[in-house]
Amino acid sequence: MSASATTAVDGSRIPTVIVDDVHIVYRVHKGAAAGTNSPVAALRRLLIGAKAPTVREVHAVKGVSFTAYRGEAIGLLGSNGSGKSTLLRAIAGLLPATRGAIYAQGQPSLLGVNAALMNDLSGERNVALGCLAMGMSPAQVRQYTPEIIRFSGINDRGDFSSLPMRTYSSGMSARLRFSIAAAKKHDVLLIDEALATGDARFRRRSEQRVRELRAEAGTVFLVSHAIASIRDTCERSIWLESGVIRADGPTDEVVAEYEKFMNRS
């Protein structure tokens, strides 16, 4: 990675994502008690300004602040429900911050295991649509499609690329999603558990691709419960617990703190 790609003229690092005192609050609708959803009850709540008794607020992210820089790969650690995926969705612009602000270079791209593909279309057609959606020209789509399919490995055991996506296993679908997203250079790529699927060969290929994206001066965020993937691909990690940053620093140090905490728990 060249220094000029990741630093400004004065030698300073170039920020790509700034998260400034961000709070994210969900409103969760619980099962309604009898009579609380009647028109009369709703009108009464409206008149007096009361909240519906079936709505509960969940403070998922609490005052998170950090800056990510060009050329970094950052692992996001934390137990289930710690706010990792919520934070990624906010950085991608899919969730509004309740308080605070998020500034990003370009449009961050979120890749998750639930990223949308069209089940009734073939894998090859989904590749074409995904590439077009990322801004590639038709000529680029034709150029990159064979490599994307090869990288995903979906044809390793037959011609699955011509079959509808509904015939794919969850692992095949996740590998294809990652392969489509990783075919393009991204200013900021957010990966949510997408490397946890597939065999060891695909994990090695995907981890190498993350390193290449960094070398192309992008910024990569990786959420994964596979600590080995974060150790292999991220030099920096952020540990979130109960919506609060517990540690932010070199991956080996943050992982050691996180594992100590999980072992005590």
C-alpha positions as a Markdown table, in Angstrom:
| # | Residue | x | y | z |
|---|---|---|---|---|
| 1 | Met | 0.0 | 0.0 | 0.0 |
| 2 | Ser | 1.6 | 3.3 | -1.0 |
| 3 | Ala | 1.9 | 6.0 | 1.6 |
| 4 | Ser | 0.3 | 8.6 | -0.8 |
| 5 | Ala | -2.9 | 6.5 | -1.0 |
| 6 | Thr | -3.5 | 6.6 | 2.7 |
| 7 | Thr | -2.1 | 9.9 | 3.8 |
| 8 | Ala | -2.6 | 13.6 | 3.0 |
| 9 | Val | 0.1 | 15.9 | 1.6 |
| 10 | Asp | 1.1 | 16.9 | 5.1 |
| 11 | Gly | 1.6 | 13.3 | 6.1 |
| 12 | Ser | -1.6 | 13.0 | 8.2 |
| 13 | Arg | -3.9 | 10.0 | 7.8 |
| 14 | Ile | -7.1 | 10.5 | 5.8 |
| 15 | Pro | -10.3 | 9.9 | 7.8 |
| 16 | Thr | -13.1 | 8.0 | 6.0 |
| 17 | Val | -15.6 | 7.5 | 8.8 |
| 18 | Ile | -16.2 | 9.8 | 11.8 |
| 19 | Val | -18.6 | 8.6 | 14.5 |
| 20 | Asp | -19.3 | 11.4 | 16.9 |
| 21 | Asp | -21.1 | 10.7 | 20.2 |
| 22 | Val | -23.7 | 8.5 | 18.4 |
| 23 | His | -26.7 | 7.1 | 20.3 |
| 24 | Ile | -29.2 | 4.8 | 18.6 |
| 25 | Val | -32.5 | 4.1 | 20.3 |
| 26 | Tyr | -34.9 | 1.4 | 19.1 |
| 27 | Arg | -38.6 | 1.4 | 19.8 |
| 28 | Val | -39.8 | -2.2 | 20.3 |
| 29 | His | -43.5 | -3.0 | 20.1 |
| 30 | Lys | -44.5 | -5.7 | 22.6 |
| 31 | Gly | -47.7 | -7.7 | 22.7 |
| 32 | Ala | -50.6 | -5.4 | 23.5 |
| 33 | Ala | -52.7 | -5.8 | 26.6 |
| 34 | Ala | -56.5 | -6.0 | 26.1 |
| 35 | Gly | -58.1 | -2.6 | 25.3 |
| 36 | Thr | -54.8 | -0.7 | 24.9 |
| 37 | Asn | -55.1 | -0.6 | 21.1 |
| 38 | Ser | -58.7 | 0.5 | 21.0 |
| 39 | Pro | -59.5 | 3.8 | 19.2 |
| 40 | Val | -60.6 | 5.4 | 22.4 |
| 41 | Ala | -57.3 | 4.4 | 24.1 |
| 42 | Ala | -55.3 | 5.7 | 21.2 |
| 43 | Leu | -57.1 | 9.0 | 21.2 |
| 44 | Arg | -56.6 | 9.4 | 24.9 |
| 45 | Arg | -52.8 | 8.8 | 24.5 |
| 46 | Leu | -52.7 | 11.3 | 21.6 |
| 47 | Leu | -54.5 | 14.0 | 23.7 |
| 48 | Ile | -52.3 | 13.6 | 26.8 |
| 49 | Gly | -49.1 | 12.9 | 24.9 |
| 50 | Ala | -48.5 | 9.5 | 26.6 |
| 51 | Lys | -46.6 | 6.7 | 25.0 |
| 52 | Ala | -48.4 | 3.5 | 24.2 |
| 53 | Pro | -47.9 | 1.0 | 27.0 |
| 54 | Thr | -46.8 | -1.7 | 24.5 |
| 55 | Val | -43.8 | 0.4 | 23.2 |
| 56 | Arg | -40.4 | -0.1 | 24.9 |
| 57 | Glu | -37.3 | 1.9 | 24.0 |
| 58 | Val | -34.0 | 0.0 | 23.7 |
| 59 | His | -30.8 | 2.1 | 23.9 |
| 60 | Ala | -28.7 | -0.1 | 21.5 |
| 61 | Val | -25.7 | 2.3 | 21.0 |
| 62 | Lys | -24.7 | 4.7 | 23.7 |
| 63 | Gly | -22.3 | 7.6 | 23.0 |
| 64 | Val | -20.0 | 5.8 | 20.6 |
| 65 | Ser | -17.2 | 7.9 | 19.1 |
| 66 | Phe | -14.2 | 6.9 | 16.9 |
| 67 | Thr | -12.5 | 7.8 | 13.6 |
| 68 | Ala | -11.6 | 5.3 | 10.9 |
| 69 | Tyr | -8.9 | 6.0 | 8.4 |
| 70 | Arg | -8.1 | 5.2 | 4.8 |
| 71 | Gly | -6.3 | 1.8 | 4.5 |
| 72 | Glu | -7.5 | 0.4 | 7.8 |
| 73 | Ala | -9.3 | -2.9 | 8.4 |
| 74 | Ile | -11.2 | -2.6 | 11.7 |
| 75 | Gly | -12.7 | -5.6 | 13.5 |
| 76 | Leu | -15.8 | -5.1 | 15.6 |
| 77 | Leu | -16.1 | -7.4 | 18.6 |
| 78 | Gly | -18.8 | -7.9 | 21.2 |
| 79 | Ser | -21.2 | -10.5 | 22.5 |
| 80 | Asn | -24.7 | -11.0 | 21.0 |
| 81 | Gly | -26.8 | -7.8 | 21.3 |
| 82 | Ser | -23.8 | -5.6 | 22.0 |
| 83 | Gly | -24.7 | -3.1 | 19.2 |
| 84 | Lys | -22.3 | -4.2 | 16.4 |
| 85 | Ser | -24.7 | -4.8 | 13.6 |
| 86 | Thr | -26.8 | -1.7 | 14.6 |
| 87 | Leu | -23.7 | 0.5 | 14.4 |
| 88 | Leu | -22.8 | -0.9 | 11.0 |
| 89 | Arg | -26.3 | -0.2 | 9.7 |
| 90 | Ala | -26.1 | 3.4 | 11.0 |
| 91 | Ile | -22.7 | 3.9 | 9.3 |
| 92 | Ala | -24.2 | 2.6 | 6.1 |
| 93 | Gly | -27.0 | 5.1 | 6.4 |
| 94 | Leu | -29.7 | 2.5 | 6.9 |
| 95 | Leu | -30.5 | 3.6 | 10.5 |
| 96 | Pro | -30.7 | 7.2 | 11.7 |
| 97 | Ala | -28.7 | 8.2 | 14.8 |
| 98 | Thr | -31.0 | 9.3 | 17.6 |
| 99 | Arg | -28.3 | 11.7 | 18.8 |
| 100 | Gly | -24.8 | 12.5 | 17.6 |
| 101 | Ala | -23.6 | 12.3 | 14.0 |
| 102 | Ile | -21.8 | 10.0 | 11.5 |
| 103 | Tyr | -19.7 | 11.4 | 8.6 |
| 104 | Ala | -18.5 | 9.1 | 5.9 |
| 105 | Gln | -16.5 | 9.4 | 2.7 |
| 106 | Gly | -18.6 | 8.4 | -0.3 |
| 107 | Gln | -21.4 | 5.9 | 0.3 |
| 108 | Pro | -20.4 | 3.0 | 2.7 |
| 109 | Ser | -21.5 | -0.4 | 1.4 |
| 110 | Leu | -23.0 | -2.9 | 3.8 |
| 111 | Leu | -22.5 | -6.6 | 3.1 |
| 112 | Gly | -24.3 | -9.0 | 5.5 |
| 113 | Val | -25.5 | -12.5 | 5.4 |
| 114 | Asn | -29.0 | -11.1 | 4.9 |
| 115 | Ala | -28.1 | -8.9 | 1.9 |
| 116 | Ala | -30.9 | -9.1 | -0.6 |
| 117 | Leu | -30.6 | -11.3 | -3.7 |
| 118 | Met | -33.5 | -12.3 | -5.8 |
| 119 | Asn | -34.4 | -16.0 | -5.2 |
| 120 | Asp | -36.2 | -16.6 | -8.5 |
| 121 | Leu | -33.3 | -15.4 | -10.6 |
| 122 | Ser | -30.2 | -17.4 | -11.4 |
| 123 | Gly | -26.9 | -16.8 | -9.6 |
| 124 | Glu | -25.4 | -15.4 | -12.8 |
| 125 | Arg | -28.3 | -13.0 | -13.2 |
| 126 | Asn | -28.0 | -11.9 | -9.6 |
| 127 | Val | -24.3 | -11.2 | -10.2 |
| 128 | Ala | -25.2 | -9.0 | -13.1 |
| 129 | Leu | -27.8 | -7.0 | -11.2 |
| 130 | Gly | -25.6 | -6.6 | -8.2 |
| 131 | Cys | -22.7 | -5.3 | -10.3 |
| 132 | Leu | -25.0 | -2.9 | -12.1 |
| 133 | Ala | -26.3 | -1.7 | -8.7 |
| 134 | Met | -22.8 | -0.9 | -7.7 |
| 135 | Gly | -22.3 | 1.3 | -10.7 |
| 136 | Met | -20.5 | -1.0 | -13.1 |
| 137 | Ser | -21.1 | -0.6 | -16.8 |
| 138 | Pro | -22.5 | -3.5 | -18.9 |
| 139 | Ala | -19.1 | -4.1 | -20.3 |
| 140 | Gln | -17.6 | -4.4 | -16.8 |
| 141 | Val | -20.4 | -6.7 | -15.8 |
| 142 | Arg | -19.5 | -9.1 | -18.6 |
| 143 | Gln | -15.8 | -8.8 | -17.7 |
| 144 | Tyr | -16.2 | -9.4 | -14.0 |
| 145 | Thr | -19.0 | -12.0 | -13.9 |
| 146 | Pro | -16.9 | -15.1 | -14.6 |
| 147 | Glu | -14.3 | -14.2 | -12.0 |
| 148 | Ile | -17.1 | -13.4 | -9.4 |
| 149 | Ile | -18.6 | -16.8 | -9.9 |
| 150 | Arg | -15.2 | -18.5 | -9.8 |
| 151 | Phe | -14.3 | -16.7 | -6.6 |
| 152 | Ser | -17.6 | -17.7 | -4.9 |
| 153 | Gly | -17.0 | -21.4 | -5.6 |
| 154 | Ile | -20.7 | -22.0 | -6.3 |
| 155 | Asn | -19.8 | -24.0 | -9.5 |
| 156 | Asp | -17.3 | -26.2 | -7.7 |
| 157 | Arg | -19.8 | -29.0 | -7.5 |
| 158 | Gly | -21.9 | -28.4 | -10.6 |
| 159 | Asp | -23.3 | -25.6 | -12.8 |
| 160 | Phe | -25.2 | -23.8 | -10.0 |
| 161 | Ser | -24.7 | -20.3 | -11.5 |
| 162 | Ser | -27.5 | -21.0 | -14.0 |
| 163 | Leu | -29.9 | -22.2 | -11.3 |
| 164 | Pro | -32.3 | -20.0 | -9.3 |
| 165 | Met | -31.0 | -18.7 | -6.0 |
| 166 | Arg | -33.7 | -20.6 | -4.1 |
| 167 | Thr | -31.8 | -23.8 | -4.9 |
| 168 | Tyr | -28.7 | -22.6 | -3.1 |
| 169 | Ser | -27.7 | -23.4 | 0.5 |
| 170 | Ser | -27.3 | -20.5 | 2.9 |
| 171 | Gly | -23.5 | -20.8 | 2.6 |
| 172 | Met | -23.5 | -20.7 | -1.2 |
| 173 | Ser | -25.8 | -17.6 | -1.1 |
| 174 | Ala | -23.5 | -15.8 | 1.5 |
| 175 | Arg | -20.4 | -16.6 | -0.6 |
| 176 | Leu | -22.0 | -15.2 | -3.7 |
| 177 | Arg | -23.0 | -12.0 | -1.8 |
| 178 | Phe | -19.5 | -11.5 | -0.6 |
| 179 | Ser | -18.0 | -12.2 | -4.1 |
| 180 | Ile | -20.3 | -9.6 | -5.7 |
| 181 | Ala | -19.5 | -6.9 | -3.1 |
| 182 | Ala | -15.8 | -7.6 | -3.1 |
| 183 | Ala | -15.5 | -7.3 | -6.9 |
| 184 | Lys | -15.6 | -3.5 | -6.6 |
| 185 | Lys | -13.3 | -1.1 | -4.9 |
| 186 | His | -15.1 | 0.6 | -2.0 |
| 187 | Asp | -14.2 | 3.7 | 0.0 |
| 188 | Val | -15.8 | 2.0 | 3.0 |
| 189 | Leu | -16.9 | -1.7 | 3.0 |
| 190 | Leu | -18.9 | -3.0 | 6.0 |
| 191 | Ile | -18.9 | -6.8 | 6.4 |
| 192 | Asp | -21.3 | -8.3 | 8.9 |
| 193 | Glu | -20.6 | -12.0 | 9.5 |
| 194 | Ala | -20.4 | -12.8 | 5.8 |
| 195 | Leu | -17.0 | -14.4 | 6.3 |
| 196 | Ala | -18.3 | -16.9 | 8.8 |
| 197 | Thr | -19.9 | -19.1 | 6.1 |
| 198 | Gly | -18.2 | -21.4 | 3.7 |
| 199 | Asp | -15.3 | -23.8 | 3.9 |
| 200 | Ala | -11.7 | -23.0 | 4.9 |
| 201 | Arg | -10.6 | -22.4 | 1.3 |
| 202 | Phe | -13.3 | -19.7 | 0.8 |
| 203 | Arg | -12.4 | -18.1 | 4.2 |
| 204 | Arg | -8.8 | -17.8 | 3.1 |
| 205 | Arg | -9.8 | -16.3 | -0.2 |
| 206 | Ser | -12.2 | -13.8 | 1.4 |
| 207 | Glu | -9.7 | -12.8 | 4.0 |
| 208 | Gln | -7.1 | -12.2 | 1.3 |
| 209 | Arg | -9.6 | -10.1 | -0.6 |
| 210 | Val | -10.2 | -7.9 | 2.5 |
| 211 | Arg | -6.4 | -7.3 | 2.6 |
| 212 | Glu | -6.5 | -6.4 | -1.1 |
| 213 | Leu | -9.3 | -3.9 | -0.5 |
| 214 | Arg | -7.3 | -2.3 | 2.3 |
| 215 | Ala | -4.2 | -2.1 | -0.1 |
| 216 | Glu | -6.4 | -0.3 | -2.6 |
| 217 | Ala | -6.8 | 2.4 | 0.1 |
| 218 | Gly | -10.3 | 1.4 | 1.2 |
| 219 | Thr | -11.5 | 1.1 | 4.8 |
| 220 | Val | -13.0 | -2.2 | 5.9 |
| 221 | Phe | -15.1 | -2.9 | 9.0 |
| 222 | Leu | -15.5 | -6.6 | 9.9 |
| 223 | Val | -18.0 | -8.0 | 12.3 |
| 224 | Ser | -17.3 | -11.6 | 13.0 |
| 225 | His | -17.6 | -14.1 | 15.9 |
| 226 | Ala | -14.6 | -15.9 | 14.3 |
| 227 | Ile | -11.8 | -14.2 | 16.2 |
| 228 | Ala | -9.2 | -15.9 | 13.9 |
| 229 | Ser | -10.6 | -13.9 | 10.9 |
| 230 | Ile | -10.4 | -10.6 | 12.7 |
| 231 | Arg | -6.8 | -11.4 | 13.9 |
| 232 | Asp | -5.8 | -12.3 | 10.3 |
| 233 | Thr | -7.3 | -9.3 | 8.6 |
| 234 | Cys | -7.6 | -6.4 | 11.0 |
| 235 | Glu | -4.8 | -4.5 | 12.6 |
| 236 | Arg | -7.2 | -2.5 | 14.7 |
| 237 | Ser | -10.3 | -3.6 | 16.6 |
| 238 | Ile | -13.1 | -2.0 | 18.5 |
| 239 | Trp | -14.9 | -3.9 | 21.3 |
| 240 | Leu | -18.5 | -3.0 | 21.9 |
| 241 | Glu | -20.4 | -4.2 | 24.9 |
| 242 | Ser | -24.0 | -3.2 | 25.8 |
| 243 | Gly | -23.7 | -0.4 | 23.2 |
| 244 | Val | -20.5 | 1.1 | 24.8 |
| 245 | Ile | -17.0 | 1.0 | 23.5 |
| 246 | Arg | -14.9 | -1.0 | 26.0 |
| 247 | Ala | -11.7 | -1.0 | 24.0 |
| 248 | Asp | -10.3 | 0.5 | 20.8 |
| 249 | Gly | -6.7 | -0.3 | 19.7 |
| 250 | Pro | -4.4 | -2.9 | 18.2 |
| 251 | Thr | -6.3 | -6.1 | 17.5 |
| 252 | Asp | -4.1 | -8.4 | 19.6 |
| 253 | Glu | -4.6 | -6.2 | 22.7 |
| 254 | Val | -8.3 | -5.7 | 22.2 |
| 255 | Val | -8.9 | -9.4 | 21.5 |
| 256 | Ala | -7.0 | -10.4 | 24.6 |
| 257 | Glu | -9.2 | -8.1 | 26.7 |
| 258 | Tyr | -12.4 | -9.4 | 25.0 |
| 259 | Glu | -11.5 | -13.0 | 25.5 |
| 260 | Lys | -10.6 | -12.4 | 29.2 |
| 261 | Phe | -14.0 | -10.8 | 29.6 |
| 262 | Met | -15.8 | -13.7 | 27.8 |
| 263 | Asn | -14.0 | -16.3 | 29.8 |
| 264 | Arg | -15.1 | -14.6 | 33.1 |
| 265 | Ser | -18.6 | -14.4 | 31.8 |
